[in-house]
């Protein structure tokens, strides 16, 4: 598996966020690739099933070679929107639906294969054998290269992993949402050779004004000059220090912030600084 150290999350590129034009999207794809962000994270539901197609049209016009990027997509969530006759948001992991979803993503993204397919969220009605059958067919037909899951805990990874090899688990992970570091999820991934990716890697630090976020801002402020870094760079560096080799999925469309994110991969936090940041989040010393 080869994915860029920082991954571009596309959820906010389309109608669920910045509503980038085709020209703006193509320009942002070019910018990412030029700055060593070659992996793009999608899900079929983004933009109520519209963002993949908008990206695919822009990618076709970008002139970038398919071999120079990696495309991730997710399937399984049946979303409530005008384009789907769903009565309720639910999950569908039938063999037929998984294969159909991938074929739709390929058509929309203007590509012949996905570098990585993820099951978007665990379903209480998952049948591991049926999922494995779908993945076997998709790999045999060259429509996906790697397979993984998203938001799965250790027992859910066990359930699926006994029938189909899991390469990646994309989880919520940040300084303000780091349960995976303590509940065995990251330990399980390291033990079983599963690559972690982290969505919402900045957590709630810039979204909420709480005692916790104020402590974090204070501690990061004390370290900014030492590392010649911004607060968001230190937050990303904190994640990338973990031995699991976590790949942050960065959702910004700002070119400046994307550049800063790439530079964060060069920061190696000293051991005690890493723990100072953790303690600031927790509000107490480690046990």
C-alpha positions as CSV (number, residue, x, y, z in Angstrom):
1,X,0.0,0.0,0.0
2,X,1.3,3.4,-0.9
3,X,-0.7,6.4,0.3
4,X,0.5,9.9,0.8
5,X,1.4,10.8,4.4
6,X,-1.4,13.4,4.4
7,X,-4.6,12.5,2.6
8,X,-7.0,15.0,1.0
9,X,-10.5,14.6,2.3
10,X,-13.1,15.7,-0.3
11,X,-16.2,15.8,1.8
12,X,-16.4,19.6,1.8
13,X,-15.3,20.1,-1.8
14,X,-18.8,19.9,-3.2
15,X,-22.3,20.7,-2.2
16,X,-21.7,19.8,1.4
17,X,-19.2,22.6,1.7
18,X,-17.3,24.9,-0.6
19,X,-19.2,24.0,-3.8
20,X,-16.0,24.2,-5.9
21,X,-16.4,24.7,-9.6
22,X,-14.9,22.2,-12.0
23,X,-12.0,24.5,-12.7
24,X,-11.5,25.1,-8.9
25,X,-11.6,21.4,-8.3
26,X,-9.1,20.6,-11.0
27,X,-6.8,23.3,-9.7
28,X,-7.0,22.0,-6.2
29,X,-6.2,18.4,-7.4
30,X,-3.2,19.8,-9.2
31,X,-2.1,21.7,-6.1
32,X,-2.4,18.7,-3.9
33,X,-0.4,16.5,-6.2
34,X,2.3,19.2,-6.6
35,X,2.6,19.3,-2.8
36,X,2.9,15.5,-2.2
37,X,-0.7,14.9,-1.3
38,X,-1.5,12.3,-3.9
39,X,-4.3,10.4,-2.0
40,X,-7.9,11.6,-2.2
41,X,-10.5,10.3,0.2
42,X,-14.1,10.0,-1.0
43,X,-17.4,8.4,0.0
44,X,-20.3,7.7,-2.3
45,X,-22.7,9.7,-0.1
46,X,-20.6,12.9,-0.1
47,X,-22.7,15.8,-1.5
48,X,-25.7,13.5,-1.4
49,X,-24.1,11.2,-4.0
50,X,-22.8,14.1,-6.2
51,X,-19.2,14.9,-5.1
52,X,-17.5,11.9,-6.7
53,X,-18.9,12.8,-10.1
54,X,-17.9,16.5,-9.7
55,X,-14.4,15.3,-8.7
56,X,-14.2,12.8,-11.6
57,X,-15.1,15.4,-14.2
58,X,-12.4,17.8,-12.9
59,X,-9.9,15.0,-12.6
60,X,-10.5,14.1,-16.3
61,X,-9.7,17.7,-17.2
62,X,-6.7,18.0,-14.9
63,X,-4.2,16.1,-17.1
64,X,-2.9,14.2,-14.1
65,X,-2.1,10.6,-14.8
66,X,-4.2,8.0,-12.9
67,X,-1.0,6.2,-11.7
68,X,0.1,9.4,-9.9
69,X,-2.8,9.5,-7.5
70,X,-4.6,7.1,-5.2
71,X,-8.4,7.1,-4.9
72,X,-10.3,6.0,-1.8
73,X,-14.0,5.6,-1.6
74,X,-16.5,4.2,0.9
75,X,-19.8,2.5,0.5
76,X,-22.6,1.1,2.6
77,X,-24.6,4.0,3.9
78,X,-28.0,4.5,2.3
79,X,-28.5,8.2,2.8
80,X,-31.8,10.1,2.9
81,X,-31.8,12.4,-0.1
82,X,-33.8,13.2,-3.2
83,X,-31.7,10.8,-5.4
84,X,-32.5,7.7,-3.3
85,X,-36.0,6.3,-2.4
86,X,-34.9,5.5,1.1
87,X,-37.4,5.6,4.0
88,X,-34.7,5.8,6.6
89,X,-30.9,6.2,6.7
90,X,-29.5,2.7,7.0
91,X,-26.6,0.4,6.0
92,X,-26.6,-2.1,3.1
93,X,-23.7,-4.5,2.9
94,X,-25.3,-7.1,0.6
95,X,-22.9,-8.5,-2.1
96,X,-25.1,-7.0,-4.8
97,X,-25.1,-3.5,-3.3
98,X,-21.4,-3.4,-2.5
99,X,-20.5,-4.3,-6.1
100,X,-23.1,-1.9,-7.5
101,X,-21.8,0.9,-5.3
102,X,-18.2,0.4,-6.4
103,X,-19.2,0.4,-10.1
104,X,-21.1,3.7,-9.5
105,X,-18.0,5.2,-7.8
106,X,-15.8,4.1,-10.7
107,X,-18.1,5.7,-13.2
108,X,-18.4,8.9,-11.3
109,X,-14.7,9.2,-10.6
110,X,-13.7,8.5,-14.2
111,X,-11.4,5.6,-13.2
112,X,-11.2,1.8,-13.8
113,X,-10.3,1.0,-10.2
114,X,-10.2,2.2,-6.6
115,X,-6.9,2.0,-4.7
116,X,-8.9,1.4,-1.6
117,X,-12.6,0.6,-0.8
118,X,-13.8,1.1,2.7
119,X,-17.0,-0.1,4.4
120,X,-18.2,3.3,5.7
121,X,-19.6,2.3,9.1
122,X,-20.3,-1.0,10.8
123,X,-23.8,-2.4,10.5
124,X,-25.5,-4.7,13.1
125,X,-26.7,-6.8,10.1
126,X,-23.3,-7.3,8.5
127,X,-22.8,-10.8,7.1
128,X,-19.0,-11.3,6.9
129,X,-19.2,-14.1,4.4
130,X,-21.3,-12.0,2.0
131,X,-19.0,-9.0,2.3
132,X,-16.0,-11.2,1.6
133,X,-17.6,-12.6,-1.5
134,X,-18.1,-9.1,-2.9
135,X,-14.5,-8.1,-2.1
136,X,-13.2,-11.2,-3.8
137,X,-15.1,-10.5,-7.0
138,X,-14.1,-6.8,-7.0
139,X,-10.4,-7.7,-6.5
140,X,-10.6,-10.4,-9.1
141,X,-12.1,-8.0,-11.6
142,X,-9.5,-5.4,-10.9
143,X,-12.0,-2.9,-9.6
144,X,-10.4,-2.4,-6.2
145,X,-6.8,-2.9,-5.1
146,X,-7.1,-2.7,-1.3
147,X,-10.0,-3.3,1.1
148,X,-10.7,-1.8,4.5
149,X,-13.2,-0.5,6.9
150,X,-14.1,2.8,8.6
151,X,-15.2,3.5,12.2
152,X,-14.8,-0.2,13.2
153,X,-13.7,-1.4,16.6
154,X,-11.5,-4.4,17.3
155,X,-14.3,-7.0,17.5
156,X,-15.9,-5.7,14.3
157,X,-12.5,-5.8,12.5
158,X,-12.2,-9.4,13.8
159,X,-15.6,-10.3,12.4
160,X,-14.8,-9.1,8.9
161,X,-11.1,-9.7,9.0
162,X,-11.5,-13.5,9.4
163,X,-13.1,-13.7,6.0
164,X,-11.5,-10.8,4.1
165,X,-8.1,-9.2,4.7
166,X,-8.4,-5.7,6.1
167,X,-5.7,-3.3,4.9
168,X,-7.0,0.0,6.4
169,X,-9.3,1.3,9.1
170,X,-10.3,4.9,8.9
171,X,-11.3,6.2,12.4
172,X,-12.0,9.4,14.2
173,X,-8.8,10.3,15.9
174,X,-7.4,13.6,17.2
175,X,-6.2,15.2,20.4
176,X,-9.8,15.7,21.5
177,X,-11.0,12.3,20.3
178,X,-8.3,9.8,21.1
179,X,-10.3,6.9,22.6
180,X,-8.8,4.5,19.9
181,X,-5.5,4.9,21.7
182,X,-6.9,3.5,24.9
183,X,-9.7,1.1,24.0
184,X,-7.5,-1.3,22.0
185,X,-8.4,-0.2,18.5
186,X,-5.0,1.1,17.5
187,X,-3.3,-1.8,19.4
188,X,-5.3,-4.2,17.3
189,X,-4.4,-2.5,14.1
190,X,-0.7,-2.5,14.9
191,X,-0.9,-6.2,15.9
192,X,-2.7,-7.1,12.7
193,X,-0.9,-4.9,10.2
194,X,-3.9,-2.7,9.5
195,X,-3.0,0.9,8.5
196,X,-4.9,3.6,10.4
197,X,-6.3,6.7,8.8
198,X,-7.7,9.6,10.9
199,X,-10.7,11.7,9.9
200,X,-11.3,15.0,11.7
201,X,-7.6,15.1,12.8
202,X,-7.9,18.6,14.4
203,X,-10.9,17.5,16.5
204,X,-12.8,20.2,18.3
205,X,-9.8,22.4,19.1
206,X,-10.8,25.2,16.7
207,X,-14.5,24.5,16.8
208,X,-15.3,24.8,20.5
209,X,-14.4,27.1,23.4
210,X,-14.2,24.9,26.4
211,X,-11.9,24.4,29.4
212,X,-10.3,21.6,27.4
213,X,-9.7,23.6,24.2
214,X,-8.4,26.5,26.2
215,X,-5.9,24.3,28.0
216,X,-4.8,22.9,24.6
217,X,-4.4,26.4,23.0
218,X,-2.3,27.5,26.0
219,X,0.0,24.4,25.7
220,X,0.4,24.7,21.9
221,X,1.1,28.4,22.3
222,X,4.1,27.5,24.6
223,X,5.5,25.1,21.9
224,X,4.9,27.1,18.7
225,X,8.2,29.0,18.8
226,X,10.2,25.9,19.8
227,X,9.0,24.0,16.6
228,X,8.4,27.1,14.5
229,X,5.0,25.7,13.8
230,X,1.3,26.7,13.9
231,X,-1.1,25.1,16.3
232,X,-2.8,23.0,13.6
233,X,0.7,21.7,12.5
234,X,1.4,20.7,16.1
235,X,-1.9,18.9,16.3
236,X,-1.1,16.9,13.2
237,X,2.5,16.2,14.3
238,X,1.0,14.9,17.6
239,X,-1.1,12.3,15.7
240,X,1.8,11.3,13.4
241,X,4.1,10.7,16.3
242,X,2.0,7.6,17.2
243,X,3.8,4.4,16.3
244,X,0.8,3.1,14.4
245,X,1.7,5.4,11.5
246,X,-1.6,7.2,11.3
247,X,-2.4,9.0,8.1
248,X,-4.4,12.2,8.8
249,X,-7.3,12.9,6.4
250,X,-7.2,16.7,6.0
251,X,-10.5,18.2,5.0
252,X,-9.5,21.8,4.3
253,X,-9.7,23.3,0.8
254,X,-7.3,26.1,1.7
255,X,-4.0,25.9,-0.2
256,X,-2.1,27.6,2.6
257,X,-3.4,25.1,5.2
258,X,-2.7,22.2,2.9
259,X,0.9,23.4,2.6
260,X,1.1,23.7,6.3
261,X,-0.3,20.2,6.8
262,X,2.4,18.8,4.6
263,X,5.1,20.6,6.5
264,X,3.7,19.2,9.8
265,X,4.9,15.7,8.6
266,X,8.5,17.0,9.1
267,X,7.9,17.9,12.8
268,X,9.2,15.3,15.3
269,X,7.8,16.2,18.7
270,X,10.1,15.4,21.6
271,X,8.7,12.7,23.9
272,X,7.9,15.0,26.8
273,X,6.3,17.6,24.6
274,X,4.0,14.9,23.2
275,X,2.9,14.1,26.7
276,X,2.5,17.7,27.6
277,X,0.0,18.1,24.8
278,X,-1.8,14.9,25.8
279,X,-2.1,16.1,29.4
280,X,-3.4,19.5,28.3
281,X,-6.2,17.6,26.5
282,X,-7.0,15.2,29.4
283,X,-6.7,17.8,32.1
284,X,-4.8,15.5,34.3
285,X,-1.5,13.7,34.4
286,X,-1.2,10.2,32.9
287,X,-1.8,7.3,35.3
